[in-house]
Amino acid sequence: MTKLEQIEKSVSELSPDEFERFSAWFEALQAERWDRDLTEDAANGALDEFAELALSEFRSNRTRPL
């Protein structure tokens, strides 16, 4: 059994309360990783092309209010 299969089995056996606690923990972990990855991408310039494209669209009045 792989590690992932073991985790899936363990999660499927959690009580409703344990599952809610696990879900909250996992959601926080995902958010933390998302924030870290976004920060790293911004710092290393990986988002620069997208930012410039968005600014170009804005400057050319090819955007609309949200």
Rosetta silent file (secondary structure, phi, psi, omega in degrees, C-alpha in Angstrom):
SEQUENCE: MTKLEQIEKSVSELSPDEFERFSAWFEALQAERWDRDLTEDAANGALDEFAELALSEFRSNRTRPL
SCORE:     score description
SCORE:     0.000 S_00000001
   1 L     0.000  131.693 -179.901    0.000    0.000    0.000 S_00000001
   2 L   -74.966  166.040  177.800    1.392    3.396   -0.973 S_00000001
   3 H   -60.089  -41.435  179.129    1.676    6.280    1.452 S_00000001
   4 H   -63.125  -42.974  178.113   -1.170    8.046   -0.352 S_00000001
   5 H   -62.357  -38.493  177.020   -3.390    4.972   -0.097 S_00000001
   6 H   -63.511  -42.871  178.851   -2.638    4.774    3.637 S_00000001
   7 H   -63.945  -45.885  179.327   -3.585    8.432    4.067 S_00000001
   8 H   -58.259  -43.735  179.318   -6.792    7.970    2.066 S_00000001
   9 H   -63.718  -45.139 -179.788   -7.730    4.972    4.193 S_00000001
  10 H   -62.423  -44.198 -179.286   -6.976    6.818    7.419 S_00000001
  11 H   -64.301  -40.602 -178.953   -8.959    9.882    6.367 S_00000001
  12 H   -66.143  -19.219 -179.137  -11.941    7.779    5.332 S_00000001
  13 L   -96.442    1.484 -179.468  -11.988    6.233    8.825 S_00000001
  14 L   -69.928  148.853  173.540  -12.041    9.544   10.732 S_00000001
  15 L   -70.747  163.963  178.800  -15.016   10.407   12.888 S_00000001
  16 H   -55.300  -41.898  179.153  -17.074   13.398   11.742 S_00000001
  17 H   -65.639  -44.939  178.399  -15.375   15.643   14.337 S_00000001
  18 H   -63.180  -38.570  179.680  -11.902   14.416   13.387 S_00000001
  19 H   -64.497  -41.150  177.699  -12.724   14.876    9.714 S_00000001
  20 H   -62.741  -43.119  178.111  -13.778   18.499   10.318 S_00000001
  21 H   -64.759  -42.080  177.677  -10.541   19.170   12.214 S_00000001
  22 H   -62.641  -44.973 -179.159   -8.505   17.477    9.486 S_00000001
  23 H   -59.862  -42.896  178.869  -10.305   19.463    6.781 S_00000001
  24 H   -64.054  -42.942  178.512   -9.578   22.759    8.552 S_00000001
  25 H   -62.556  -45.613 -176.821   -5.916   21.809    8.975 S_00000001
  26 H   -66.126  -40.636  178.086   -5.594   20.721    5.349 S_00000001
  27 H   -62.011  -41.362  177.760   -7.252   23.891    4.051 S_00000001
  28 H   -65.024  -39.056  177.727   -4.836   26.000    6.114 S_00000001
  29 H   -63.156  -44.601  178.238   -1.898   23.987    4.772 S_00000001
  30 H   -61.058  -43.132  179.850   -3.047   24.526    1.187 S_00000001
  31 H   -63.779  -40.905  178.424   -3.424   28.268    1.790 S_00000001
  32 H   -62.044  -45.112  179.739    0.035   28.449    3.356 S_00000001
  33 H   -66.744  -39.405  177.991    1.611   26.663    0.384 S_00000001
  34 H   -60.467  -47.942  179.589   -0.316   28.823   -2.092 S_00000001
  35 H   -60.354  -44.392 -179.621    0.907   31.981   -0.347 S_00000001
  36 H   -62.787  -45.666 -179.401    4.493   30.717   -0.256 S_00000001
  37 H   -64.784  -41.065  179.220    4.456   29.731   -3.925 S_00000001
  38 H   -64.692  -41.459  177.918    2.896   33.039   -4.971 S_00000001
  39 H   -62.220  -44.433  178.529    5.470   34.974   -2.957 S_00000001
  40 H   -63.897  -43.197  179.109    8.309   32.988   -4.536 S_00000001
  41 H   -62.671  -40.547  178.987    6.875   33.455   -8.038 S_00000001
  42 H   -66.444  -40.754 -177.575    6.561   37.202   -7.491 S_00000001
  43 H   -68.726  -34.968 -177.018   10.096   37.447   -6.098 S_00000001
  44 L   -93.742    7.020  174.638   11.715   35.524   -8.964 S_00000001
  45 L    84.270    6.942 -177.246    9.848   37.428  -11.700 S_00000001
  46 L   -65.659  -19.303 -178.167    7.645   34.556  -12.829 S_00000001
  47 L  -101.821   -2.756 -174.582    4.592   36.840  -12.755 S_00000001
  48 H   -58.454  -42.503 -178.891    6.168   39.858  -14.451 S_00000001
  49 H   -62.060  -42.013  179.177    4.906   38.959  -17.921 S_00000001
  50 H   -66.697  -40.247  178.849    1.333   38.606  -16.643 S_00000001
  51 H   -64.021  -44.160  179.838    1.548   41.879  -14.750 S_00000001
  52 H   -64.351  -39.582  177.329    2.849   43.728  -17.784 S_00000001
  53 H   -62.073  -45.159  179.709    0.097   42.266  -19.962 S_00000001
  54 H   -62.966  -43.992  178.807   -2.557   43.365  -17.465 S_00000001
  55 H   -64.356  -39.167  178.272   -1.084   46.856  -17.218 S_00000001
  56 H   -62.177  -44.397  177.677   -0.897   47.107  -21.005 S_00000001
  57 H   -61.543  -42.693  179.800   -4.573   46.144  -21.299 S_00000001
  58 H   -63.960  -47.092 -178.923   -5.470   48.703  -18.637 S_00000001
  59 H   -63.358  -28.103 -179.756   -3.453   51.491  -20.277 S_00000001
  60 L   -90.696   10.116 -179.288   -5.128   50.737  -23.601 S_00000001
  61 L    56.707   34.968  177.951   -8.597   50.996  -21.999 S_00000001
  62 L  -105.136   31.592  177.307   -9.310   47.347  -22.823 S_00000001
  63 L  -123.065  170.656  176.509  -10.517   46.564  -19.310 S_00000001
  64 L  -138.823  153.250  179.766  -13.828   46.979  -17.546 S_00000001
  65 L   -61.960  149.709  176.742  -14.749   47.638  -13.926 S_00000001
  66 L   -79.224    0.000    0.000  -15.374   44.614  -11.755 S_00000001
